[in-house]
Amino acid sequence: MLILSRKVNEKVMIGDEITVSIIEVRGDQVRIGIDAPKKVKVFRQEVFDAIKAENKAASASAPVIPQLDFGGASREKI
């Protein structure tokens, strides 16, 4: 893990396309801004973990296949 010290309005570059900016430091909280291409998904860790858990649960469940009736049912004539 790389550990850096940054002040307000200073930035960190990740590759050529991602910029992390320090917006504000207030007490024990730091507000950051992330500028990344739309193809790069950016999540808070707890949201990312929830998405992974949801995807894992969905892949483990049995698929639901609806029953279709292609015959025998009467239809109203228009």
MOFEN-V201451 format. One record per pair of residues at least 12 apart in sequence whose C-alpha atoms are under 6 Angstrom apart, sorted by the first residue. I is the first residue (numbers start at 0). GAP is how many residues later the second one is. D is the distance in whole Angstrom. If there is no record, write none. Layout:
BEGIN
i:I gap:GAP d:D
i:I gap:GAP d:D
END
This chain:
BEGIN
i:7 gap:14 d:5
i:7 gap:15 d:6
i:7 gap:16 d:6
i:8 gap:13 d:5
i:8 gap:14 d:6
i:9 gap:12 d:6
i:17 gap:17 d:6
i:17 gap:18 d:5
i:18 gap:15 d:6
i:18 gap:16 d:5
i:19 gap:13 d:6
i:19 gap:14 d:5
i:20 gap:12 d:5
END
